[in-house]
Amino acid sequence: MPKALRTGTQEEADPLDCLSRFHNDIDYREFAPVSRQLLASYARVAELGMPASTVAGAMLGATLNFYELFGMTQELPTLLRAMADMLEFRRPVS
C-alpha cells in the first residue's frame, strides 16, 4: 500500500490542516477519526489491486457527493480552485 494511503500524507502531516486555511474557525482535529476510517477503507480497496488513480477518483467523487448532500455545491468550485492553486504554485497544502 502506498505510504500516502497509510498515513494520510507522505510527511505524516495532518491531512485536515489545509482545510483550516479556508475555515479557520473550525477545529478539524475533531474530524480526524472519521478521516482515518475513510482513508483505511479506501486503502483496503487499493490493497485489493485497484489502481491508485481509481481510488483517488472515488475519494474525490465521495467529496462531491458530501457537498451535494449538504446543499453546498456552490462552495466547492472556490475551495477546489484555492486548493489547486496551493498545489500548482507549490505552496504547502498541509
C-alpha positions as CSV (number, residue, x, y, z in Angstrom):
1,M,0.0,0.0,0.0
2,P,1.4,3.5,-0.8
3,K,2.6,5.4,2.3
4,A,0.2,8.2,1.4
5,L,-2.7,5.9,1.9
6,R,-1.3,4.6,5.2
7,T,-0.5,7.9,6.8
8,G,-2.8,10.5,5.1
9,T,0.1,12.3,3.6
10,Q,3.7,11.3,2.8
11,E,5.1,13.6,5.5
12,E,2.8,12.5,8.4
13,A,1.2,15.9,8.5
14,D,-2.4,16.3,9.5
15,P,-4.4,15.9,6.3
16,L,-7.0,18.3,7.5
17,D,-4.6,21.2,8.0
18,C,-5.2,22.5,4.5
19,L,-8.9,23.0,5.3
20,S,-8.2,25.2,8.2
21,R,-6.9,27.8,5.7
22,F,-10.4,28.1,4.3
23,H,-12.4,27.7,7.5
24,N,-10.1,28.7,10.4
25,D,-13.0,28.9,12.9
26,I,-13.4,25.1,12.9
27,D,-11.2,22.7,14.7
28,Y,-10.8,20.0,12.1
29,R,-9.0,17.7,14.6
30,E,-12.5,16.6,15.7
31,F,-12.9,15.0,12.2
32,A,-9.6,13.1,12.3
33,P,-11.1,9.8,13.5
34,V,-13.6,9.8,10.6
35,S,-10.9,10.8,8.2
36,R,-8.8,7.9,9.3
37,Q,-11.7,5.5,8.9
38,L,-12.4,6.7,5.4
39,L,-8.7,6.5,4.5
40,A,-8.5,3.0,5.8
41,S,-11.5,1.9,3.8
42,Y,-10.0,3.3,0.6
43,A,-6.6,1.8,1.4
44,R,-8.3,-1.7,1.6
45,V,-9.6,-1.2,-1.9
46,A,-6.1,-0.2,-3.1
47,E,-4.6,-3.3,-1.4
48,L,-7.0,-5.4,-3.5
49,G,-5.2,-4.1,-6.5
50,M,-7.4,-1.2,-7.6
51,P,-5.2,1.5,-9.3
52,A,-4.3,4.4,-7.1
53,S,-5.8,6.8,-9.7
54,T,-9.2,5.0,-9.4
55,V,-9.1,5.1,-5.6
56,A,-8.3,8.8,-5.7
57,G,-11.1,9.4,-8.2
58,A,-13.5,7.6,-5.9
59,M,-12.4,9.7,-3.0
60,L,-13.0,12.9,-4.9
61,G,-16.4,11.6,-6.0
62,A,-17.3,11.0,-2.4
63,T,-16.3,14.6,-1.6
64,L,-18.6,15.8,-4.4
65,N,-21.4,13.7,-3.0
66,F,-20.9,15.1,0.5
67,Y,-21.2,18.7,-0.8
68,E,-24.3,17.8,-2.8
69,L,-25.8,16.0,0.2
70,F,-25.5,19.2,2.3
71,G,-26.6,21.5,-0.4
72,M,-23.2,23.2,-0.6
73,T,-22.1,22.6,-4.2
74,Q,-21.8,26.3,-4.8
75,E,-18.9,26.5,-2.3
76,L,-16.9,23.6,-3.9
77,P,-15.5,25.4,-7.0
78,T,-13.9,28.1,-5.0
79,L,-12.5,25.6,-2.5
80,L,-11.1,23.4,-5.2
81,R,-9.6,26.3,-7.1
82,A,-7.8,27.5,-3.9
83,M,-6.5,24.0,-3.2
84,A,-5.4,23.6,-6.8
85,D,-3.5,26.9,-6.6
86,M,-1.7,25.7,-3.5
87,L,-0.6,22.6,-5.3
88,E,0.2,24.3,-8.6
89,F,2.2,27.1,-7.1
90,R,3.9,24.7,-4.7
91,R,2.5,26.3,-1.6
92,P,2.3,23.7,1.2
93,V,-1.2,22.1,1.3
94,S,-0.8,20.8,4.8
